[in-house]
Amino acid sequence: MAGKNPTSSVFTFWNASVLALGIVLAAMLYVFGIAMSGDTTELTASVHGADIMDTRDIPD
């Protein structure tokens, strides 16, 4: 054989995929947590051209 186990590259691919998925999910959880905290000024300030619409003080 050539000295490389073919199943090793498959496991490496899956490990990289799981790591990438974990990073994406952590980023989504971070953004969701900021949005749900009610203090989205920092999040909105990081988005160019975004406006903040505070509807908490509008009477019914």
N, CA, C, O and CB atoms as a CASP TS submission, in Angstrom:
PFRMAT TS
TARGET T0000
AUTHOR 0000-0000-0000
METHOD Language model
MODEL 1
PARENT N/A
ATOM      1  N   MET     1       0.831  -1.184   0.000  1.00  0.00           N
ATOM      2  CA  MET     1       0.000   0.000   0.000  1.00  0.00           C
ATOM      3  C   MET     1       0.877   1.249   0.000  1.00  0.00           C
ATOM      4  O   MET     1       2.092   1.165   0.180  1.00  0.00           O
ATOM      5  CB  MET     1      -0.946  -0.003   1.210  1.00  0.00           C
ATOM      6  N   ALA     2       0.272   2.371  -0.196  1.00  0.00           N
ATOM      7  CA  ALA     2       0.994   3.636  -0.308  1.00  0.00           C
ATOM      8  C   ALA     2       1.369   4.194   1.059  1.00  0.00           C
ATOM      9  O   ALA     2       2.083   5.194   1.131  1.00  0.00           O
ATOM     10  CB  ALA     2       0.159   4.653  -1.070  1.00  0.00           C
ATOM     11  N   GLY     3       0.916   3.588   2.125  1.00  0.00           N
ATOM     12  CA  GLY     3       1.272   4.047   3.461  1.00  0.00           C
ATOM     13  C   GLY     3       0.241   4.976   4.084  1.00  0.00           C
ATOM     14  O   GLY     3       0.412   5.400   5.227  1.00  0.00           O
ATOM     15  N   LYS     4      -0.823   5.302   3.363  1.00  0.00           N
ATOM     16  CA  LYS     4      -1.860   6.165   3.914  1.00  0.00           C
ATOM     17  C   LYS     4      -3.169   5.394   3.955  1.00  0.00           C
ATOM     18  O   LYS     4      -3.582   4.786   2.967  1.00  0.00           O
ATOM     19  CB  LYS     4      -2.011   7.467   3.079  1.00  0.00           C
ATOM     20  N   ASN     5      -3.800   5.427   5.091  1.00  0.00           N
ATOM     21  CA  ASN     5      -5.056   4.730   5.280  1.00  0.00           C
ATOM     22  C   ASN     5      -6.188   5.566   4.687  1.00  0.00           C
ATOM     23  O   ASN     5      -6.353   6.715   5.097  1.00  0.00           O
ATOM     24  CB  ASN     5      -5.306   4.441   6.780  1.00  0.00           C
ATOM     25  N   PRO     6      -6.982   5.046   3.738  1.00  0.00           N
ATOM     26  CA  PRO     6      -8.049   5.853   3.127  1.00  0.00           C
ATOM     27  C   PRO     6      -9.119   6.278   4.126  1.00  0.00           C
ATOM     28  O   PRO     6      -9.733   7.330   3.949  1.00  0.00           O
ATOM     29  CB  PRO     6      -8.698   5.079   2.002  1.00  0.00           C
ATOM     30  N   THR     7      -9.355   5.496   5.158  1.00  0.00           N
ATOM     31  CA  THR     7     -10.369   5.877   6.139  1.00  0.00           C
ATOM     32  C   THR     7      -9.891   7.035   7.005  1.00  0.00           C
ATOM     33  O   THR     7     -10.706   7.747   7.593  1.00  0.00           O
ATOM     34  CB  THR     7     -10.734   4.682   7.018  1.00  0.00           C
ATOM     35  N   SER     8      -8.590   7.228   7.089  1.00  0.00           N
ATOM     36  CA  SER     8      -8.049   8.346   7.866  1.00  0.00           C
ATOM     37  C   SER     8      -8.458   9.676   7.261  1.00  0.00           C
ATOM     38  O   SER     8      -8.786  10.610   7.993  1.00  0.00           O
ATOM     39  CB  SER     8      -6.524   8.255   7.949  1.00  0.00           C
ATOM     40  N   SER     9      -8.445   9.783   5.934  1.00  0.00           N
ATOM     41  CA  SER     9      -8.836  11.036   5.289  1.00  0.00           C
ATOM     42  C   SER     9     -10.329  11.285   5.440  1.00  0.00           C
ATOM     43  O   SER     9     -10.759  12.437   5.508  1.00  0.00           O
ATOM     44  CB  SER     9      -8.455  11.017   3.808  1.00  0.00           C
ATOM     45  N   VAL    10     -11.123  10.225   5.493  1.00  0.00           N
ATOM     46  CA  VAL    10     -12.565  10.375   5.710  1.00  0.00           C
ATOM     47  C   VAL    10     -12.820  10.907   7.111  1.00  0.00           C
ATOM     48  O   VAL    10     -13.651  11.797   7.290  1.00  0.00           O
ATOM     49  CB  VAL    10     -13.302   9.027   5.501  1.00  0.00           C
ATOM     50  N   PHE    11     -12.115  10.375   8.112  1.00  0.00           N
ATOM     51  CA  PHE    11     -12.286  10.846   9.479  1.00  0.00           C
ATOM     52  C   PHE    11     -11.805  12.287   9.616  1.00  0.00           C
ATOM     53  O   PHE    11     -12.404  13.068  10.355  1.00  0.00           O
ATOM     54  CB  PHE    11     -11.533   9.937  10.458  1.00  0.00           C
ATOM     55  N   THR    12     -10.744  12.647   8.922  1.00  0.00           N
ATOM     56  CA  THR    12     -10.253  14.024   8.947  1.00  0.00           C
ATOM     57  C   THR    12     -11.285  14.968   8.349  1.00  0.00           C
ATOM     58  O   THR    12     -11.506  16.059   8.874  1.00  0.00           O
ATOM     59  CB  THR    12      -8.922  14.140   8.185  1.00  0.00           C
ATOM     60  N   PHE    13     -11.918  14.557   7.255  1.00  0.00           N
ATOM     61  CA  PHE    13     -12.965  15.362   6.631  1.00  0.00           C
ATOM     62  C   PHE    13     -14.120  15.579   7.600  1.00  0.00           C
ATOM     63  O   PHE    13     -14.603  16.702   7.743  1.00  0.00           O
ATOM     64  CB  PHE    13     -13.468  14.691   5.343  1.00  0.00           C
ATOM     65  N   TRP    14     -14.571  14.513   8.271  1.00  0.00           N
ATOM     66  CA  TRP    14     -15.695  14.643   9.195  1.00  0.00           C
ATOM     67  C   TRP    14     -15.324  15.491  10.403  1.00  0.00           C
ATOM     68  O   TRP    14     -16.147  16.264  10.892  1.00  0.00           O
ATOM     69  CB  TRP    14     -16.169  13.267   9.651  1.00  0.00           C
ATOM     70  N   ASN    15     -14.097  15.355  10.890  1.00  0.00           N
ATOM     71  CA  ASN    15     -13.662  16.178  12.017  1.00  0.00           C
ATOM     72  C   ASN    15     -13.649  17.658  11.634  1.00  0.00           C
ATOM     73  O   ASN    15     -14.073  18.504  12.420  1.00  0.00           O
ATOM     74  CB  ASN    15     -12.266  15.739  12.494  1.00  0.00           C
ATOM     75  N   ALA    16     -13.173  17.968  10.447  1.00  0.00           N
ATOM     76  CA  ALA    16     -13.160  19.357   9.982  1.00  0.00           C
ATOM     77  C   ALA    16     -14.581  19.874   9.794  1.00  0.00           C
ATOM     78  O   ALA    16     -14.868  21.031  10.104  1.00  0.00           O
ATOM     79  CB  ALA    16     -12.371  19.479   8.665  1.00  0.00           C
ATOM     80  N   SER    17     -15.459  19.036   9.296  1.00  0.00           N
ATOM     81  CA  SER    17     -16.851  19.434   9.092  1.00  0.00           C
ATOM     82  C   SER    17     -17.544  19.724  10.410  1.00  0.00           C
ATOM     83  O   SER    17     -18.265  20.714  10.533  1.00  0.00           O
ATOM     84  CB  SER    17     -17.606  18.352   8.339  1.00  0.00           C
ATOM     85  N   VAL    18     -17.331  18.870  11.390  1.00  0.00           N
ATOM     86  CA  VAL    18     -17.948  19.062  12.703  1.00  0.00           C
ATOM     87  C   VAL    18     -17.389  20.316  13.371  1.00  0.00           C
ATOM     88  O   VAL    18     -18.136  21.056  14.011  1.00  0.00           O
ATOM     89  CB  VAL    18     -17.716  17.827  13.602  1.00  0.00           C
ATOM     90  N   LEU    19     -16.108  20.561  13.233  1.00  0.00           N
ATOM     91  CA  LEU    19     -15.498  21.760  13.793  1.00  0.00           C
ATOM     92  C   LEU    19     -16.072  23.019  13.139  1.00  0.00           C
ATOM     93  O   LEU    19     -16.391  23.982  13.836  1.00  0.00           O
ATOM     94  CB  LEU    19     -13.973  21.715  13.617  1.00  0.00           C
ATOM     95  N   ALA    20     -16.204  23.023  11.823  1.00  0.00           N
ATOM     96  CA  ALA    20     -16.774  24.171  11.116  1.00  0.00           C
ATOM     97  C   ALA    20     -18.230  24.391  11.521  1.00  0.00           C
ATOM     98  O   ALA    20     -18.652  25.533  11.708  1.00  0.00           O
ATOM     99  CB  ALA    20     -16.671  23.970   9.594  1.00  0.00           C
ATOM    100  N   LEU    21     -18.990  23.328  11.655  1.00  0.00           N
ATOM    101  CA  LEU    21     -20.385  23.442  12.088  1.00  0.00           C
ATOM    102  C   LEU    21     -20.468  24.013  13.497  1.00  0.00           C
ATOM    103  O   LEU    21     -21.327  24.849  13.780  1.00  0.00           O
ATOM    104  CB  LEU    21     -21.081  22.073  12.030  1.00  0.00           C
ATOM    105  N   GLY    22     -19.594  23.573  14.370  1.00  0.00           N
ATOM    106  CA  GLY    22     -19.575  24.099  15.736  1.00  0.00           C
ATOM    107  C   GLY    22     -19.261  25.587  15.771  1.00  0.00           C
ATOM    108  O   GLY    22     -19.854  26.328  16.555  1.00  0.00           O
ATOM    109  N   ILE    23     -18.337  26.028  14.934  1.00  0.00           N
ATOM    110  CA  ILE    23     -17.997  27.451  14.889  1.00  0.00           C
ATOM    111  C   ILE    23     -19.181  28.269  14.374  1.00  0.00           C
ATOM    112  O   ILE    23     -19.484  29.333  14.914  1.00  0.00           O
ATOM    113  CB  ILE    23     -16.758  27.684  13.997  1.00  0.00           C
ATOM    114  N   VAL    24     -19.846  27.778  13.337  1.00  0.00           N
ATOM    115  CA  VAL    24     -21.003  28.487  12.782  1.00  0.00           C
ATOM    116  C   VAL    24     -22.131  28.549  13.809  1.00  0.00           C
ATOM    117  O   VAL    24     -22.753  29.599  13.973  1.00  0.00           O
ATOM    118  CB  VAL    24     -21.495  27.800  11.487  1.00  0.00           C
ATOM    119  N   LEU    25     -22.399  27.466  14.489  1.00  0.00           N
ATOM    120  CA  LEU    25     -23.470  27.458  15.492  1.00  0.00           C
ATOM    121  C   LEU    25     -23.138  28.361  16.669  1.00  0.00           C
ATOM    122  O   LEU    25     -24.030  29.015  17.210  1.00  0.00           O
ATOM    123  CB  LEU    25     -23.724  26.039  15.987  1.00  0.00           C
ATOM    124  N   ALA    26     -21.878  28.410  17.076  1.00  0.00           N
ATOM    125  CA  ALA    26     -21.479  29.298  18.174  1.00  0.00           C
ATOM    126  C   ALA    26     -21.664  30.762  17.773  1.00  0.00           C
ATOM    127  O   ALA    26     -22.107  31.576  18.583  1.00  0.00           O
ATOM    128  CB  ALA    26     -20.007  29.036  18.578  1.00  0.00           C
ATOM    129  N   ALA    27     -21.329  31.096  16.536  1.00  0.00           N
ATOM    130  CA  ALA    27     -21.519  32.469  16.059  1.00  0.00           C
ATOM    131  C   ALA    27     -22.996  32.830  16.003  1.00  0.00           C
ATOM    132  O   ALA    27     -23.378  33.941  16.370  1.00  0.00           O
ATOM    133  CB  ALA    27     -20.884  32.648  14.678  1.00  0.00           C
ATOM    134  N   MET    28     -23.827  31.904  15.546  1.00  0.00           N
ATOM    135  CA  MET    28     -25.268  32.158  15.496  1.00  0.00           C
ATOM    136  C   MET    28     -25.844  32.309  16.895  1.00  0.00           C
ATOM    137  O   MET    28     -26.709  33.156  17.119  1.00  0.00           O
ATOM    138  CB  MET    28     -25.986  31.029  14.753  1.00  0.00           C
ATOM    139  N   LEU    29     -25.381  31.509  17.826  1.00  0.00           N
ATOM    140  CA  LEU    29     -25.842  31.605  19.210  1.00  0.00           C
ATOM    141  C   LEU    29     -25.430  32.944  19.816  1.00  0.00           C
ATOM    142  O   LEU    29     -26.201  33.544  20.564  1.00  0.00           O
ATOM    143  CB  LEU    29     -25.281  30.442  20.050  1.00  0.00           C
ATOM    144  N   TYR    30     -24.232  33.416  19.505  1.00  0.00           N
ATOM    145  CA  TYR    30     -23.764  34.702  20.006  1.00  0.00           C
ATOM    146  C   TYR    30     -24.634  35.840  19.471  1.00  0.00           C
ATOM    147  O   TYR    30     -25.059  36.705  20.236  1.00  0.00           O
ATOM    148  CB  TYR    30     -22.296  34.925  19.617  1.00  0.00           C
ATOM    149  N   VAL    31     -24.899  35.843  18.172  1.00  0.00           N
ATOM    150  CA  VAL    31     -25.718  36.897  17.568  1.00  0.00           C
ATOM    151  C   VAL    31     -27.145  36.825  18.099  1.00  0.00           C
ATOM    152  O   VAL    31     -27.742  37.860  18.396  1.00  0.00           O
ATOM    153  CB  VAL    31     -25.712  36.780  16.027  1.00  0.00           C
ATOM    154  N   PHE    32     -27.695  35.639  18.224  1.00  0.00           N
ATOM    155  CA  PHE    32     -29.044  35.471  18.760  1.00  0.00           C
ATOM    156  C   PHE    32     -29.109  35.949  20.207  1.00  0.00           C
ATOM    157  O   PHE    32     -30.089  36.577  20.607  1.00  0.00           O
ATOM    158  CB  PHE    32     -29.485  33.999  18.663  1.00  0.00           C
ATOM    159  N   GLY    33     -28.087  35.660  20.986  1.00  0.00           N
ATOM    160  CA  GLY    33     -28.057  36.114  22.379  1.00  0.00           C
ATOM    161  C   GLY    33     -28.012  37.621  22.488  1.00  0.00           C
ATOM    162  O   GLY    33     -28.676  38.200  23.349  1.00  0.00           O
ATOM    163  N   ILE    34     -27.238  38.267  21.628  1.00  0.00           N
ATOM    164  CA  ILE    34     -27.195  39.731  21.632  1.00  0.00           C
ATOM    165  C   ILE    34     -28.549  40.300  21.227  1.00  0.00           C
ATOM    166  O   ILE    34     -29.030  41.254  21.838  1.00  0.00           O
ATOM    167  CB  ILE    34     -26.091  40.248  20.686  1.00  0.00           C
ATOM    168  N   ALA    35     -29.160  39.726  20.209  1.00  0.00           N
ATOM    169  CA  ALA    35     -30.457  40.223  19.735  1.00  0.00           C
ATOM    170  C   ALA    35     -31.540  40.039  20.791  1.00  0.00           C
ATOM    171  O   ALA    35     -32.401  40.906  20.947  1.00  0.00           O
ATOM    172  CB  ALA    35     -30.863  39.508  18.443  1.00  0.00           C
ATOM    173  N   MET    36     -31.511  38.926  21.516  1.00  0.00           N
ATOM    174  CA  MET    36     -32.539  38.662  22.516  1.00  0.00           C
ATOM    175  C   MET    36     -32.307  39.419  23.816  1.00  0.00           C
ATOM    176  O   MET    36     -33.216  39.515  24.640  1.00  0.00           O
ATOM    177  CB  MET    36     -32.608  37.188  22.799  1.00  0.00           C
ATOM    178  N   SER    37     -31.113  39.957  24.013  1.00  0.00           N
ATOM    179  CA  SER    37     -30.839  40.663  25.257  1.00  0.00           C
ATOM    180  C   SER    37     -31.529  42.020  25.307  1.00  0.00           C
ATOM    181  O   SER    37     -31.662  42.606  26.382  1.00  0.00           O
ATOM    182  CB  SER    37     -29.348  40.839  25.435  1.00  0.00           C
ATOM    183  N   GLY    38     -31.966  42.522  24.168  1.00  0.00           N
ATOM    184  CA  GLY    38     -32.651  43.801  24.133  1.00  0.00           C
ATOM    185  C   GLY    38     -31.711  44.975  23.924  1.00  0.00           C
ATOM    186  O   GLY    38     -32.174  46.086  23.663  1.00  0.00           O
ATOM    187  N   ASP    39     -30.437  44.771  24.027  1.00  0.00           N
ATOM    188  CA  ASP    39     -29.457  45.826  23.825  1.00  0.00           C
ATOM    189  C   ASP    39     -28.738  45.562  22.513  1.00  0.00           C
ATOM    190  O   ASP    39     -27.631  45.024  22.491  1.00  0.00           O
ATOM    191  CB  ASP    39     -28.450  45.904  25.011  1.00  0.00           C
ATOM    192  N   THR    40     -29.385  45.948  21.422  1.00  0.00           N
ATOM    193  CA  THR    40     -28.838  45.651  20.104  1.00  0.00           C
ATOM    194  C   THR    40     -28.047  46.810  19.528  1.00  0.00           C
ATOM    195  O   THR    40     -27.749  46.813  18.334  1.00  0.00           O
ATOM    196  CB  THR    40     -29.946  45.281  19.160  1.00  0.00           C
ATOM    197  N   THR    41     -27.699  47.794  20.346  1.00  0.00           N
ATOM    198  CA  THR    41     -26.958  48.940  19.838  1.00  0.00           C
ATOM    199  C   THR    41     -25.620  48.513  19.258  1.00  0.00           C
ATOM    200  O   THR    41     -25.245  48.961  18.175  1.00  0.00           O
ATOM    201  CB  THR    41     -26.748  49.968  20.941  1.00  0.00           C
ATOM    202  N   GLU    42     -24.893  47.653  19.962  1.00  0.00           N
ATOM    203  CA  GLU    42     -23.594  47.199  19.470  1.00  0.00           C
ATOM    204  C   GLU    42     -23.752  46.364  18.208  1.00  0.00           C
ATOM    205  O   GLU    42     -22.951  46.470  17.280  1.00  0.00           O
ATOM    206  CB  GLU    42     -22.866  46.392  20.547  1.00  0.00           C
ATOM    207  N   LEU    43     -24.779  45.540  18.179  1.00  0.00           N
ATOM    208  CA  LEU    43     -24.995  44.692  17.010  1.00  0.00           C
ATOM    209  C   LEU    43     -25.382  45.545  15.807  1.00  0.00           C
ATOM    210  O   LEU    43     -24.881  45.324  14.705  1.00  0.00           O
ATOM    211  CB  LEU    43     -26.083  43.637  17.296  1.00  0.00           C
ATOM    212  N   THR    44     -26.267  46.514  16.007  1.00  0.00           N
ATOM    213  CA  THR    44     -26.708  47.357  14.907  1.00  0.00           C
ATOM    214  C   THR    44     -25.601  48.284  14.453  1.00  0.00           C
ATOM    215  O   THR    44     -25.482  48.568  13.261  1.00  0.00           O
ATOM    216  CB  THR    44     -27.927  48.160  15.310  1.00  0.00           C
ATOM    217  N   ALA    45     -24.791  48.761  15.380  1.00  0.00           N
ATOM    218  CA  ALA    45     -23.693  49.658  15.019  1.00  0.00           C
ATOM    219  C   ALA    45     -22.675  48.945  14.132  1.00  0.00           C
ATOM    220  O   ALA    45     -21.988  49.586  13.336  1.00  0.00           O
ATOM    221  CB  ALA    45     -23.006  50.199  16.281  1.00  0.00           C
ATOM    222  N   SER    46     -22.576  47.628  14.266  1.00  0.00           N
ATOM    223  CA  SER    46     -21.615  46.897  13.457  1.00  0.00           C
ATOM    224  C   SER    46     -22.126  46.638  12.043  1.00  0.00           C
ATOM    225  O   SER    46     -21.355  46.236  11.172  1.00  0.00           O
ATOM    226  CB  SER    46     -21.272  45.588  14.124  1.00  0.00           C
ATOM    227  N   VAL    47     -23.429  46.866  11.803  1.00  0.00           N
ATOM    228  CA  VAL    47     -24.010  46.677  10.480  1.00  0.00           C
ATOM    229  C   VAL    47     -24.117  48.048   9.820  1.00  0.00           C
ATOM    230  O   VAL    47     -24.836  48.920  10.307  1.00  0.00           O
ATOM    231  CB  VAL    47     -25.412  45.969  10.562  1.00  0.00           C
ATOM    232  N   HIS    48     -23.404  48.237   8.717  1.00  0.00           N
ATOM    233  CA  HIS    48     -23.353  49.534   8.040  1.00  0.00           C
ATOM    234  C   HIS    48     -24.724  49.904   7.477  1.00  0.00           C
ATOM    235  O   HIS    48     -25.316  49.131   6.723  1.00  0.00           O
ATOM    236  CB  HIS    48     -22.303  49.513   6.912  1.00  0.00           C
ATOM    237  N   GLY    49     -25.224  51.073   7.838  1.00  0.00           N
ATOM    238  CA  GLY    49     -26.478  51.573   7.293  1.00  0.00           C
ATOM    239  C   GLY    49     -27.717  51.080   8.013  1.00  0.00           C
ATOM    240  O   GLY    49     -28.827  51.352   7.556  1.00  0.00           O
ATOM    241  N   ALA    50     -27.574  50.366   9.121  1.00  0.00           N
ATOM    242  CA  ALA    50     -28.735  49.858   9.842  1.00  0.00           C
ATOM    243  C   ALA    50     -29.292  50.925  10.772  1.00  0.00           C
ATOM    244  O   ALA    50     -28.542  51.736  11.316  1.00  0.00           O
ATOM    245  CB  ALA    50     -28.369  48.598  10.636  1.00  0.00           C
ATOM    246  N   ASP    51     -30.588  50.924  10.950  1.00  0.00           N
ATOM    247  CA  ASP    51     -31.262  51.870  11.838  1.00  0.00           C
ATOM    248  C   ASP    51     -31.844  51.119  13.024  1.00  0.00           C
ATOM    249  O   ASP    51     -32.265  49.968  12.909  1.00  0.00           O
ATOM    250  CB  ASP    51     -32.372  52.650  11.085  1.00  0.00           C
ATOM    251  N   ILE    52     -31.859  51.804  14.178  1.00  0.00           N
ATOM    252  CA  ILE    52     -32.444  51.219  15.380  1.00  0.00           C
ATOM    253  C   ILE    52     -33.863  51.751  15.520  1.00  0.00           C
ATOM    254  O   ILE    52     -34.080  52.963  15.524  1.00  0.00           O
ATOM    255  CB  ILE    52     -31.589  51.545  16.652  1.00  0.00           C
ATOM    256  N   MET    53     -34.822  50.846  15.633  1.00  0.00           N
ATOM    257  CA  MET    53     -36.209  51.230  15.840  1.00  0.00           C
ATOM    258  C   MET    53     -36.626  50.714  17.213  1.00  0.00           C
ATOM    259  O   MET    53     -36.905  49.526  17.375  1.00  0.00           O
ATOM    260  CB  MET    53     -37.141  50.667  14.705  1.00  0.00           C
ATOM    261  N   ASP    54     -36.668  51.599  18.192  1.00  0.00           N
ATOM    262  CA  ASP    54     -37.048  51.213  19.546  1.00  0.00           C
ATOM    263  C   ASP    54     -38.555  51.381  19.690  1.00  0.00           C
ATOM    264  O   ASP    54     -39.056  52.506  19.718  1.00  0.00           O
ATOM    265  CB  ASP    54     -36.284  52.060  20.613  1.00  0.00           C
ATOM    266  N   THR    55     -39.276  50.272  19.782  1.00  0.00           N
ATOM    267  CA  THR    55     -40.733  50.303  19.876  1.00  0.00           C
ATOM    268  C   THR    55     -41.214  50.021  21.280  1.00  0.00           C
ATOM    269  O   THR    55     -42.407  49.803  21.489  1.00  0.00           O
ATOM    270  CB  THR    55     -41.340  49.308  18.922  1.00  0.00           C
ATOM    271  N   ARG    56     -40.319  50.019  22.241  1.00  0.00           N
ATOM    272  CA  ARG    56     -40.741  49.689  23.611  1.00  0.00           C
ATOM    273  C   ARG    56     -41.553  50.805  24.261  1.00  0.00           C
ATOM    274  O   ARG    56     -42.374  50.532  25.137  1.00  0.00           O
ATOM    275  CB  ARG    56     -39.526  49.386  24.469  1.00  0.00           C
ATOM    276  N   ASP    57     -41.339  52.070  23.847  1.00  0.00           N
ATOM    277  CA  ASP    57     -42.009  53.185  24.506  1.00  0.00           C
ATOM    278  C   ASP    57     -43.201  53.716  23.727  1.00  0.00           C
ATOM    279  O   ASP    57     -43.743  54.763  24.080  1.00  0.00           O
ATOM    280  CB  ASP    57     -41.036  54.293  24.734  1.00  0.00           C
ATOM    281  N   ILE    58     -43.616  53.030  22.691  1.00  0.00           N
ATOM    282  CA  ILE    58     -44.775  53.479  21.909  1.00  0.00           C
ATOM    283  C   ILE    58     -46.037  53.050  22.638  1.00  0.00           C
ATOM    284  O   ILE    58     -46.201  51.869  22.945  1.00  0.00           O
ATOM    285  CB  ILE    58     -44.747  52.899  20.451  1.00  0.00           C
ATOM    286  N   PRO    59     -46.950  54.009  22.926  1.00  0.00           N
ATOM    287  CA  PRO    59     -48.196  53.635  23.622  1.00  0.00           C
ATOM    288  C   PRO    59     -49.101  52.794  22.721  1.00  0.00           C
ATOM    289  O   PRO    59     -49.036  52.887  21.496  1.00  0.00           O
ATOM    290  CB  PRO    59     -48.951  54.898  24.090  1.00  0.00           C
ATOM    291  N   ASP    60     -49.930  51.987  23.335  1.00  0.00           N
ATOM    292  CA  ASP    60     -50.838  51.097  22.586  1.00  0.00           C
ATOM    293  C   ASP    60     -51.903  51.869  21.883  1.00  0.00           C
ATOM    294  O   ASP    60     -52.748  51.281  21.208  1.00  0.00           O
ATOM    295  CB  ASP    60     -51.480  50.082  23.501  1.00  0.00           C
TER
END
